[in-house]
Amino acid sequence: MSDMRQMTELGRRIESDSFRIVDEEAGEHRHGSDEWEVVRRVIHSTADFEFKDLMHFGEGSVARGVEALRRGAPVVADVKMILAGLNPQRLSVHGSETHCFISDEDVIADARSEGSTRAVFAMRKARALGLLDGAIVAVGNAPTALIETMRLAREEGVRPAWICGVPVGFVSAAESKELVLEQAGDLDVPYAISRGRKGGSTIAVAIVHALLTLTEQGDQR
């Protein structure tokens, strides 16, 4: 398979050296090889080794995320920053497309009418369009998007193929991730979260790209 990242030889060497440094400085950790592929990319994108301990995964969730991408699962993001960071060429190899509804006029109008957040109604719109079932839900900014996704799973039977829950912030960010940690296992929804306040769209992008890398490595075997 061609290198969909369109990196130059120098760029690939720099990336390789960066990952070598991450592996050396991280030292021992509790993650399996597939989980570490995700975590090391998060560390690479942030230069923050705390994510070695902050990242948590459902049992077998990385393999299920890879399988979702191999099936062409759509990626539903809470904010457009995530879409801007993803590589559509790499996603399209197996048919995945990206979606974000937070700036849609109807979403804005409904959120204002109900006194809620755009992120909540963006996820409800994704649900109404039939996109959440079997989707990779990537939340890097809005805790209410993650909370609403879990409510839809718990109360309405929605089943995302995978949840990337890494919203950043001080209000409800940590709590939204604990909700995933507490409930996703019983709902059989695989996930990756960063516990606590740290997170962000850059991290969500790094996680999805890590899944893509694992998918591509499997394709080449």
C-alpha positions in Angstrom: 0.0 0.0 0.0 1.3 3.5 -0.8 2.1 5.8 2.0 -1.1 7.8 2.4 0.6 10.2 4.7 2.5 11.7 1.8 5.6 12.2 4.0 9.1 12.8 2.6 12.0 10.6 3.5 13.3 13.2 5.9 9.9 13.5 7.5 9.7 9.8 8.0 13.1 9.7 9.6 12.1 12.5 12.0 8.9 10.7 12.9 10.8 7.5 13.5 13.4 9.2 15.7 10.6 10.9 17.6 8.9 7.6 18.4 12.2 6.0 19.4 12.7 8.9 21.9 9.2 8.4 23.2 9.7 4.7 23.7 13.1 5.2 25.4 11.9 8.0 27.8 8.6 6.4 28.6 10.2 3.4 30.1 8.0 0.6 31.5 4.3 0.8 31.1 1.1 -1.3 31.5 -0.1 -1.2 27.9 -0.1 -4.0 25.4 1.6 -3.5 22.0 -1.6 -2.2 20.2 -2.5 0.1 23.1 1.0 1.4 23.2 0.8 2.3 19.5 -2.1 4.6 20.5 -0.5 6.0 23.6 2.9 6.7 22.0 1.2 8.7 19.3 -0.7 10.7 21.9 2.6 11.4 23.7 4.2 12.2 20.4 1.5 14.8 19.6 1.7 16.5 23.0 5.2 15.8 24.4 3.4 15.0 27.6 4.4 11.7 29.2 1.6 11.9 31.7 -0.6 10.3 29.0 1.2 7.0 29.6 -0.9 6.8 32.8 -3.9 8.9 31.8 -4.9 6.7 28.8 -7.3 3.9 29.5 -8.9 1.4 27.2 -11.7 -1.1 27.3 -10.6 -4.7 27.1 -9.7 -5.5 23.5 -10.9 -2.1 22.4 -8.0 -1.2 20.1 -8.5 -4.4 18.0 -12.2 -3.5 17.7 -11.4 0.0 16.7 -9.2 -1.3 13.9 -11.9 -3.7 12.8 -14.4 -0.8 12.7 -12.1 1.2 10.4 -11.6 -1.9 8.2 -15.4 -2.1 7.8 -15.4 1.6 6.8 -17.0 3.0 9.9 -17.9 6.6 9.7 -16.1 9.0 12.1 -18.4 11.4 13.9 -16.6 14.2 15.6 -17.7 16.8 18.2 -15.8 19.7 16.5 -14.4 20.5 13.1 -10.9 20.8 14.4 -10.8 17.0 14.5 -11.9 16.7 10.9 -9.3 19.2 9.9 -6.6 17.0 11.4 -7.7 13.7 9.9 -6.4 12.4 6.6 -9.4 11.7 4.4 -7.2 9.7 1.9 -6.2 7.3 4.6 -9.8 7.0 5.9 -11.2 6.5 2.4 -9.2 3.3 1.8 -11.8 1.2 3.5 -14.7 3.7 2.9 -14.7 5.7 6.1 -16.1 9.3 5.9 -16.1 12.1 8.5 -19.0 14.0 9.9 -19.5 16.9 12.3 -22.7 18.8 12.8 -21.9 21.3 15.5 -22.1 24.3 13.1 -25.3 23.3 11.3 -28.0 25.9 11.5 -30.6 23.5 12.8 -28.3 22.2 15.5 -27.6 25.8 16.7 -31.3 26.7 16.6 -32.3 23.6 18.6 -29.6 24.1 21.2 -30.7 27.8 21.7 -34.3 26.8 21.9 -33.7 24.1 24.5 -31.1 25.9 26.5 -28.5 23.2 25.9 -25.2 22.9 24.0 -24.6 22.6 20.3 -22.6 19.5 21.0 -25.6 17.7 22.5 -27.8 18.4 19.5 -25.0 17.6 17.1 -24.9 14.1 18.5 -28.7 13.9 18.4 -28.6 14.8 14.7 -26.0 12.1 14.1 -28.3 9.7 15.8 -31.3 10.8 13.7 -29.3 10.4 10.5 -28.4 6.8 11.5 -24.7 7.6 11.8 -23.9 6.8 15.4 -24.6 3.0 15.3 -21.4 1.5 14.1 -19.5 4.8 14.1 -16.2 5.9 15.7 -17.2 8.8 17.9 -14.3 11.1 18.4 -14.8 13.7 21.2 -11.9 16.1 21.9 -13.5 19.3 23.0 -17.1 19.0 24.3 -17.8 16.9 27.4 -21.5 17.3 26.7 -21.0 15.4 23.4 -19.5 12.5 25.3 -22.2 12.6 28.0 -24.9 12.7 25.3 -23.3 9.8 23.4 -23.4 7.7 26.6 -27.0 8.7 27.3 -28.0 7.6 23.8 -26.2 4.3 24.3 -27.7 3.7 27.7 -31.3 4.9 27.1 -31.9 4.5 23.3 -29.7 1.5 22.5 -27.3 3.3 20.2 -24.1 1.3 19.8 -21.1 3.2 18.4 -18.3 0.9 17.1 -15.8 2.8 19.2 -15.6 5.8 21.4 -12.6 8.1 21.6 -13.4 10.2 24.7 -10.7 12.8 25.3 -12.5 16.2 25.9 -10.3 18.8 27.5 -11.3 21.3 30.2 -12.5 22.1 33.7 -16.2 21.7 33.6 -17.5 18.1 33.2 -14.5 17.0 31.2 -13.1 14.6 33.8 -16.6 13.5 34.8 -17.7 12.7 31.2 -14.7 10.3 30.9 -15.5 8.6 34.1 -19.0 8.0 32.8 -17.5 6.1 29.9 -15.2 4.2 32.2 -18.1 3.2 34.4 -20.7 2.4 31.8 -19.2 1.5 28.4 -18.1 -2.0 29.5 -21.7 -3.0 30.5 -23.0 -1.6 27.2 -20.3 -3.4 25.2 -19.0 -0.2 23.7 -15.2 -0.2 23.2 -13.4 3.0 24.1 -10.2 4.9 24.7 -10.3 7.8 27.3 -7.8 10.1 28.9 -8.7 10.4 32.6 -8.8 13.8 34.2 -8.9 17.3 32.6 -6.3 16.7 29.9 -7.3 16.0 26.4 -8.1 17.9 23.2 -8.8 17.6 19.5 -5.1 17.0 18.7 -5.2 14.0 20.9 -8.4 12.7 19.3 -6.7 13.0 15.9 -3.6 11.2 17.1 -5.8 8.3 18.4 -7.7 7.9 15.2 -4.5 8.1 13.2 -3.0 5.4 15.5 -5.9 3.1 14.7 -5.4 3.9 11.0 -1.7 2.9 11.3 -2.6 -0.4 12.9 -5.2 -1.0 10.2 -2.7 -0.3 7.4 -0.1 -2.6 9.1 -2.7 -5.4 9.1 -3.5 -4.7 5.4 0.2 -5.2 4.5 0.5 -8.6 6.2 
